[in-house]
Amino acid sequence: MSKWSQLEEMKPFIQEIWQESGFEAPTGIQEKAIPAILEGKDVICESPTGSGKTLSYLLPAIQKLDETKNGVQIVILAPSRELVMQISDEVKKWTKGTNIVSSSFIGGANIKKQVEKLKEKPQIVIGTTGRLIELIKLKKMKMHEVTTVIVDEADQLVSNEHLSNVQSIIKSTLRDRQILFFSATISEQTEKIAKSLMNNAETIRVQQTLNQENTSHIYFLCEQRDKIDVLRKIMFTEPDKAIAFIKSLDKVEEIEAKLTYNQIDAAVLAGEAKKQERQQSMKNFRAGKIPLLLTTDVAARGLDIQDVTYVIHFDFPKTTEQYVHRSGRTGRMGKKGVVISIVNSREESFLKKMGHELGITFTQKDFYKGEIVDVQVKQKPVSSSRKTTPKSKYKK
């Protein structure tokens, strides 16, 4: 077992699950945030997706939970259905074999069925803000015993769309409750709003760095109109699991349609897809049945997807921070990863400037006989308009 002193003071079942999970030591954010939370402090934490944020708030919250009391003690707020379900799965994992009851509540689900779930008297509730407000207003969810409110992906939840709901949920709880704000990025405005809802909040920041040993950074240069064709060719090289970042929902849907026409399956984490379709799409992508996930930065925030082999910047990021956050989703846990930028001539200059700032060497690539090759060793040009027949195992 890890010799992390904080862990040795936690409940035995937490120590057992930690050991079963194969963790050796806490991540940077866990090491800094968990002691502060156990001391009862209100905290604002900034840490990248995949850095162990969820356990940073979940383990101390479970440690402090009174298992002898029924009723809601911990409320976890998240901006999307997908993130609510991801957090809910983690809660169930870390409370398995105990008497702790947890439930998730999301917009769009049958509210009568969700009211029935409350009869099980969950001690931990995870939900989207709109649905939790509905249940509170219906007087179905009692908040008078809530001791901890956790706001995950706080930068999104203090936006105009969610802020009033977050404020109302917090105000419905005990006056001496503990409030925890977590996010991949914490803007000055977010920090200001958070502090207005908290008592003497402590701000903790852990910066993400790119794993240069396990990750290669390459790029393709093309005209803007040819980007989808380049993405199509990349997928014909059969990466196991790729995430492509696109700047707008409209563009996501356009790309999905064109890839589908070219017999490439893609999961979509945005847009007007029905809840069941999105859930099945994500399930298939996580399981490796679909090779590509199309998403925006906002839709993907907070979601931790394992074993991503390629990160593709279809639309080049505006800042170095955005590049780092996206790219950090591959090359984890000692595994190899590839970060691909598809750029036009104007974006190429930004890419080279970013490489200088981040200390990254970008290698330009092209396609030759269905393979990705260095530009300088390419034997003859391949027409971007030429259609190749896919031999992908993911072919429809």
SULHU-V570454 format. One line per field, one symbol per residue. ss: DSSP state (A for helix, B for strand, O for the rest). psi: psi as a letter, one per 40 degrees, with the letter a starting at -180 (. if undefined). burial: 1 if it has 9 or more other ideal C-beta (glycine too) atoms within 8 Angstrom, else 0. A space follows every 50 residues. Layout:
ss: ???
psi: ???
burial: ???
This chain:
ss: OOOOAAAAOOOAAAAAAAAAOOOOOOOAAAAAAAAAAAOOOOBBBBOOOO OOAAAAAAAAAAAAOOOOOOOOOBBBBOOOAAAAAAAAAAAAAAOOOOOO OBBBBOOOOOAAAAAAAAOOOOOBBBBOAAAAAAAAAOOOOOOOOOOBBB BBOAAAAOOOOOAAAAAAAAAOOOOOOBBBBBBOOOOAAAAAAAAAAOOO OBBBBOOOOOOOOOBBBBBBBOOAAAAAAAAAAAAAOOOOOBBBBOOOAA AAAAAAAAAAAOOOOBBBOOOOOOAAAAAAAAAAAAOOOOOBBBBOAAAA OOOOOOOBOBBBBOOOOOOAAAAAAAAOOBOOOOOOBBBBBBBOAAAAAA AAAAAAAAOOOOBBBBBBOOBBBBAAAOOOOOOOOOOOOOOOOOOO
psi: iifhdddeeiidddddddddeehdiiidddddddddddeeihihhhiihe efdddddddddddehheehiihdhhhhieidddddddddddddeeheieh hiiihiidihdddddddeeegidhhhiidddddddddefdhheeehehhh hifdddeeiddddddddddddeaidfihhhhiidhhiddddddddeeihf ihhhhhihihgddehihiihhiideedddddddddeefidhihhhididd dddddddddddefhhhihfiaeiiddddddddddddeedhehhhiiddde hdhhhifhdhhhgdhhididdddddddeeififeiiihhhhhiidddddd dddddddefhhhhhiahhfeihiideehdiihheehhihifieeh.
burial: 01010111010011101110000001111111111111001111111110 11111111111111100000011111111111111111011101100001 11111100101001101100011111111011111100001010111111 11111111000110111111001000111111110100011011101100 11110101011001101111010001111111111111101111110000 11101101110101111111000010011011011000011111111011 11101001111111011001011111111111001011111111001101 1101100101011111110000110001000101000001010100
